[in-house]
Amino acid sequence: QVQLVESGGGLVQAGGSLRLSCAAAGRPFSSTALGWFRQAPGKEREFVAAIGGSGGSIYYADSVKGRFTISRDNAKNTVYLQMNSLKPEDTAVYYCAARATPLLGRRMDPELWAYWGQGTQVTVSS
């Protein structure tokens, strides 16, 4: 079992920045792949970014590439999502996710992520 606790959401103007954090506990952190998903009202949950257990493999959704950066600190058991140049269409509840493997196969499928945080709201005003 993995426990995930997100923080860092809030309200920001378009063009601004936010950093989300997700603290994990319950299994060896370096053996745990981590990801971020988001869900806007009336829409399905969508993949945002993912990072492998060692931090060497990183993937982004096309919609956030060049604006968002995922990173992990294995000493602090924490994964981050730095979000820059935010747009109103980035407004959503952001969820941290984990899986019991360091690998990132089929990373965009929410069904293949076993553990989820409670979510944190990000609102970008125009």
N, C-alpha and C positions, 0 to 999 in steps of 0.2 A: 504494500500500500504506500502511496505517495501523497503527502499533503502539500498543497500549493496555496500560497497567500499572495495575492497581487496588491500593489499599491501604486500611487502616482497619477491616477486619472484626474480629470478636472475639466474646466472650461478654459478655452484659449481662443484667441482670434486667429483668423486665417493668416498663414505665414509664420505663425508662432511654433514653439517647440514644447514637447513634454517628454519626460522619461518615465517609463513604466518599469517597475521592479516586480520580481516574483521570487519569493523565498520558498525553497523546497526542502522537504524532510521525509525520511522513511526508507530510502534505499541509497546505495552508493551513488553520489551525485555524478561522478565522472563516467558512470555507466548508464546514464539517463539522458536520452535525447529530449530536448525541450523545444517548445514552439509557442507561437502566438497566433491566435485566431481572433476574429471579430465578428460581431453580429449586429447589424442595423435593424431597426424596427421593420417587420414585414419581410425580411430577407433571411436567407439561409446563412448559417455560420460559414465563414470563409477563411481560408488560409492567409496568413500575413507573412510569417517568417519562421524559420526553424534552424536549430544549431545542433550538431552532433555532440556526443559525449565528450570528445576531446577538444571540441571547439574548432576543429579543422574543416568541417563541412558546414556550410551556411547557404541557405536558400531564401529567396524572397519572392513574393507575389509581384507580378509585373507592375501592378498599380502602386506599389510602394518603393520599388527599386530606385536607389539613388536618393531617397528621402529618409528612409528608416534604416536603423542599424541594430541588429541583434548581437548581443555579446553575453558571455557568462563568466562568472568568477567562481571557480571550483573551490576556492578556499572559503568563500562565504556562502556556498550553496545557493547562489542567486543568479537569475537570468534577467537581462535588461532588454528593453526595447526603447531606443532613442528615436524619437519621431520629430523630424524637422520639416519645415515648409508645409505645415499642416493645411489641409483643405477641408471645406465643409463636408465633402463626401467621405472623409475619414471618420466622421461621427459614428460611434458605435459603442457597444460594450465589448471590451477587449478581454479575452480569456487567455490565461497561461495554460499550457498543456504539457504533459509528460508521458513518456512511454518507457517500458521496462527493457530497454535496449539502447545502446548508444547510436544505433543506426537510423537512417532517415528515409528508408524505402517507403514509397507511397505516402509521402509526408503531407500531401494536400488533403487527404481523406480524414475528416474528423473521427470517423468510426475506428480508425486505427491508432488513436491516441486514447490511452486507458484512463488517464487521470486529468482532472480539470480543477482550476481554481474557481472562485466564486464570481469572478468578473469585476472589471472596473470601468466606469463610464468615462468616455472621452467625448467631449462636445466641442466642435470647432464652429465658431460663429463667423459669418461672412461680413 
